[in-house]
Amino acid sequence: MGLTLEVLADRAGITPHHLSAIETGKAEPRLGTVLALARALGRVPPGELLGASGDFSPAAAEVAKLFDRAPDEMRDLVVRLLRFAQRPRR
C-alpha cells in the first residue's frame, strides 16, 4: 500500500517501535491493535492479518475481546491450557 512504518503506526494509534516489534515477531499484538491496524490499512479483514482466511466470526471476535481484557495471568493460563489441549495424545 506504500505506507511507511511511521504512517501506518500513526494511523493505527500505536508507536512505530511497537509496530516494528509486531512485524518482526518480537511482540504479540492484542485484538485491539489488530483491529486498529486493519482499520488503518483500509480493506484488510482483521483475520487476514492473523493468517486466517476471511474475517473473524462474531463468536471469535467476542472471545478475542474477552481474552484481551483478561489479566495477564489469566491470558497466560488460557494459552497454556490451549497448547496442552493441542498436544498429540498417546
N, C-alpha and C positions, 0 to 999 in steps of 0.2 A: 504494500500500500504506500510505500515511500515515506513512512513516518520514521523519524529518529526515535531513539530510546527516550530521550528527554520529552519529546512532544507526546508520545503515547503515554508515558508516565504521568505527565501533566493532565492529559485528558481523562485518565483513569483515577486521578487524585491520589497517586502514590509517588514515592520518590524514585528517581532513576536508579538509585542503588538497590532498592527493593526489587524493582522490575528486573534488573540485571541478575540479581540472586535467584529469582524465579526462573528466568530464562536459562541459566546455567545449572539449574538443579540444586543450588545451594539452599534454597528456601522453598517451602511448600505454601502455595497461596491458599488463603481462606476463600470460602464461597463468595463472600462479598467482593473480594479482589478479582476473582474470575469473572463475576458478573460486571464489575466496573470495566475490566479490560474488554469484555465482549461488547459493551455499550460503546466504549472508546473506539473500537475497531469498526463499528457500524453493523455490517450484515453478518457477522460471525456468531453462530449459536454458541452459547457457553459450553455445551457438551463437546463441541469440536475442539475447544481449547484444552480439553482434558483427554483428548484422544478418542472420544466416543463419536459415533456417527449420529448426527442429529442433535436435538436439544434435550434438556432434562425433562423427564416426565414430571407432572405435578407432584407425585409422591416422592420422587427422588429429590426434587428441589426442596420440599418441606423437610425431609430428613437431613439434607445438607445444611439447611439453615439452622435446624436444631443442634446439629453437630457443631456448627460454627460458634454457637452461643454457649456451648458447654464449657466448663472449666478445663484447663489444660490436662489435669489429672484424669478427668473423665474421658477426654478425647484419646489420650494415650491408652487407657484401658480398653476402649472400644476398638481401637486399631489393633491392639494385641489380640483381643478376642477374635476379630475377623481373620487375622493372619493365622491364628491357631485353627480356626474352623476350615480354612482353605488347605491345611496340610493334608497330604495323602494319608489315608487310613491303611493300616497293615492287616 
